């Protein structure tokens, strides 16, 4: 349904990633040139299509997208808010420039004040209906690119921390370019997203997406505490017996590292469509994204046991080799107490990974994890109820089923 838009989104996204350092440009674009699920931008576009026209602020947002100087047109989203020589951010793909460093920098006269156009009065419709074409605002399309850029930045950093040799069936960025350049490329992507985010003109969206970046770091720290807490001087997050606390830590990490971006990205899309405080639409988007994101990651954790390297595009059993006890292992621990010592020593001894996989196979851990994923996916589908019927709503419902049934 959205394949053409996603293709265009990916192509135009590459123009945001240019740098005066060709090697930085190459690595920043590296993961974007390999196929991905594009689930996060897909959620942004689907929720835009499913809610545009319903919020009290829709007419103002639509006007800003069409009126020159209002800041919401596609070409205006590429224009810096500050003089380019102050930003000193040279992107060869965009009409920017950098101040010369051959001399001292003189005092510049301020730019003429630009008075934005005044929006006309809008009448609030007591019975709002979904917008007709265009289905997306330029700000929402840019948001879809921003969430994918943040996701890729997190992959770059994760692959350094996890020492991953593969990503999407190809050598990982650290394997291809080294750890230092990979970390710097991830930081560069976050810098580009921050600049793009500021131009969307919506403070609530900036707050939501900025908090996602913090969540990603918090989730990684939670994971590091569980695996390397002692050597890093962090209190271990895991307790020595299976129970609610370990499950809470696991699901909290799952939200922070995976579901937060989906939930807050979807909510941000609805806010950009004019949804105001007190309206249900952005609450639906957040609840859906949170539940779908957790279901998605639970299935990912199942696939680490079930699927091979050729299917996943990365080595199977990677979580265990990293010392991570995910859903299937935690459920298996309840049925096989001998899993406990393996988890406690982070599967470090020879034969631990193979024994843990065997214990999971001999338990109902995979089935119970899939049931938990299905419960979250069902809740995601349920919260869509108040949305008016549309192709986008149907697609969101179908997604909840496909996330649980996927094999890659």
N, C-alpha and C positions, 0 to 999 in steps of 0.2 A: 504493500500500500504506500509506503514512504521510501521505497528504494531510490527513486530519482533524487528526492530531497537529501537523502543520506549521502549519496554519491557526490552531489554538489557541495554539501556541507564539508565533506572530507577534502575535496579539491581546493575549496576556498580557504579552508583552515590552514593549509600549508603556507599561505601568504603571511600568516601571523607569526611564523616561526623563523623568519629570516634573521640572520645576524651578520655583522661585519666579519665574523670569524667563520669561514666556510666549514671547518670541522665541527663547530658547535651547531651550525645549521643542519649538517648531515646527521648528527646523532639525535638532535631534537626531532627530526622528521622520521627517524629510523623505524619506530614502532608504528607510525601512522601509515607506512608503506607496506605493512603486512596486514592481512585480513584480520578483522576482529568482529566480535558480536555487535558492537556499537549499541549495546543495550541502554546505556546511560543517555546518550543523545536521543535515542528512540523514545524513551520515557518523556523527555522534555517536549519533543514534538507532539507526541500523542496527547499529553495533558494540555498542551496549548490548543490543539484542535478540539479536544473534548470540553473545554471550558471557555474559550474566547467568546465574548458576547454576554456571558453570565454575570460578570462582576460589575459593580457600580461604576468603576473607573474605566470600563472598556472603551467608551466613546472618546475619552481623553487620550487613551493610549493609541487608538486607531488614528486620531487626528495628528498626534505627534509623529506617527510613522509616515504620514502623508504630507505634512506641512514643512516646507523648507525652513531651516533654522530652529526647529523645535527639538532637534537632537535625537529623533527616533528613526530617521531614515538610514538605510543601509550604508550609504556613503559617509554619513556623519559619524557612524560608529567606528570608522577607520581614522577619523580626524582627532588628533590629540587635543586635550583640554588646555594643555600648557604649551607654550612655544616650543617647537622641536629642538632648538638649540639649548633650551633649559633641560628638557628631558634627556638630551644627549643619548638618544637611543636609535642607532642606525640600523634600519631594516631595509635591505636592498629591494624587497618586494613591495614596499609601500612608499608613498610620496613623503618621506621624512628627510631631514638632513641633520648633520652634526656640526656643532660649532668647531671652528678651527682651533688647534692647539699650538699654532705657530707663534702666537703672541698672547699678551695678557688679555683678559676679558674685560671689555669696556662696559660701562653702565648703559643699559638699553632703555630707550623710551618705552613706557607701557603701551600695550596694544590698545587701539580704540575700544571702547566699551561696546560689546555686542548685546543689544537688547533682544531677548528672544521674543518671538511673536506671542501675543496674548491669546490663549484659547477661547473660543466662543463659549457661551453658556450651554451646558448640556442638560437635557431633561432625563431624569432617571426613570427608566422603564420599570413599572411595578411587576411586570411579567416578562423578564428578559428571556431572549432565545439565543441559541447558538449563532455565531456570526457566519455569514456566507463567505465566499472567497474575498480576500486572501485568508487562508486558514491559519497562517503564522505571521507574526510581526517580526521585523528585522531583529529586534532585541531578543526575541525568543530563539531565533536561529543562531545568533551569536552566543546565547547562553548554552545551547546544545554543543557548540564548539568548545566553550569554556569547560564544561563538565568533562568532556572527553580529554581535553588537555590536562586537567587535574588528575584524571584517572591514569593517563600515560605517565605523568610525572611520578605518581606513586609506584607504578610498575618499575620505572627506572631505579628508584631508590630501593624498592623491595628486592630487586634482582641483585643489587650490590650486597645488601644485608644478608640475603639468603644464599649468596654465591651460586645463583641459578645459571646453568650452562645453556638452557634453551628457553625460548619464549615464542609461542605461536609457531612451533615447528622449525624455527631458525635460530642461529646463535643469538644468545641474549646480548643486550647492549654491553654489559661488562666484559663478556667473552669477545665481542667484536672491537670494542674501543677502550677497554680498561675501566677500572673503578672510578678513577678521578674524573675523567671526562663524563662518565655516566652520571655521577652525582651532580656535577656542574650543569649538565643538560637538564636534569630534573629541576634544579633551582631556577634555571633560565626559563623553563616552561611555566613555573609558578609566577615568575616575574611578568611574563607576557600575559598570563591569565588575569593577574591583578590589574594591569593597565586596561585590558579589555573590559573587565568587570566594572571599573570606575566609570566607563563611558555609557553604561546601560542606564544611568540616571535614576536608580532606584535603591535607596539606602537599605531597605529591608533585604533586598537580594544580595547586596554586598555583604551584609551581616551573615546571612545564611551560608553563602559560599565560603566566606572567610572561616566560619566555624567548621566547615567540612575539612579544610586544610588542617586545622587544629585537631579535629577528630582523628584524621589519618595518623598523625604523629602520636596521639594518645593511644590509639589502637596498637601501633607498632611497639610502643613502650610496654604496654600490657603483655604483648607477645614476648618481647625480650625478657621481661621479668619472669615469665613462666619458664623460659628455656635457659637464659643466661643470667638469671638474677644474682646468683652468688658471685660470679666472676666480674659482673658489672657493678657490684656493691648495691644492688637493688633487692629489696625484700621480695622473695618469691611469691608470685601470685597464686600458686597452686597449693592446695592443702593435701595432707597425706592420705586422705580417704575420700572415696567417691561420694559426692553429695551435692546439695543445692549450690554451695559456694563455688565449686568448680564449674558447674553448669552456668551459673550467673557470669563468671569470668569469661567463659567461652562465648556465650551469647553477647555479652557486652563488647568483647573484642570483634565479634562478627558484625555487630552494628557499626562500630567505630570505623573499621577498615573497609567495609563493603556497603552496608545498607545506608549509612549516613549520606553519602554522595547521591544515591538514587532518591532517597526521601526528600532531601533538601533541594536537590536539583529540580525535582518535580514540583515541589511547593514554590520554588522561585519562578518557574515557568508560569504558574497560575497568577502569581503576584504581578509579573510583567504584563499579563493580560488584563490587569485592572481589578483583580480581586482585592477587596478591602477587609480590614479587621471586622470580625463579626459575621463574615460570610463563610459558608461551609466548604466552599470549593477548594481552598488551599489546605484545609484540614483533611479532606479526602485524599488529596495528592500526597501529603506527608504520610498518612496512615498506610496508603497503598505502597508507596515506595519503601517504607520501613519494613513492612511485612514481606514484600516481594524480594527485597534485598537480602533479608535473612534466609528466606527459602532458597534463593539463588546460591548463597554461600554454603548452605547445608548440603545442597546437591553437589557443589564443587568438592566438598570434603568427602562425599560418597565416591565421586569419580576418581579420587586419588587412590581408592582401594580397588575400584572396579575396572577402570579404563587403562589402556596402555599408553605408552609414549606417543605412538603414531596418532592416537585419537586426541590426546590432550595437548599435544604440541610442547609438552614438557615431561620430564621423567615421572613415571608413576611411583607412588610411595614417597613422594617428596616430603610430605608433612612429617612422617615418622622419622625420616633421615634428619630433619631439622629439629627433632625433639618435641614435635607438637602432638598433643593428644586432642583430636577433634571429635565430633559427635559419635562416629562409629566406635572409636576406642573407648570413649567415656561410657557408652552403653554396654560395650563388651566387658568393661571393668565391673559393672554391676553383676554380671553373670559369671565372670571368671576372676576371682580375687587375685590370681597370679599376674594379672595385667598391671596391678598397682605398682609393684616394684619396677616394672619396665618403664612406666610413666614417670615414676619418681627419679629414676636415673637418666631420663630423657632418651631412652633407647640407645644408649651409648656403647653398650657391650656388644661384642661380636655375636651375631645371631638374634639380637633383640628385635630388629625390624621384622625379620622373617617370622619370629614367634608371635609378635604382635599382630601381624597380618593374618596368621593362622587362627589366633584367638578371635579376631573379628569375624573371620569366615565361619567359625564354629559357634558364633553367637548370633543374636538377632539384631546386632548393632546397626548394620546397614539398613535393614527394614525399619527399625525404630527411628533412625535418623531421617529416612524418607517420609515416614509418617509425620514427623515433626515439621519437615519442610512443607508437606502437603497442608498441614494445619495453618501454617503462616500464609501459604498461597491461597487457601480457601478464604481466610480472613481478608486478604488483599482484594479478592474478587467481591466479597460481601460489601466492603466499604464503598464500592463504586455505585451502590444502589441509588443514591439521590441524583446522580448525573443523568441528564436527559439522554435518550437513546441516540446513538450516532455510530458511524463506522469506527471512530477512534475509541469509543467506549467498548465496542465489541472486540477490538484489537487488544485493548488492555485486559479484558476478560480472558481472551485466548492466551495471552502471555502468561497468565498465572498457571495455566495447564502445561504450557510448553516448558516453563522453567523447571517444573518437577520431573517432566518426562525426558528432558534433554540427556544426550549421551556424550556431549563435548562442551 
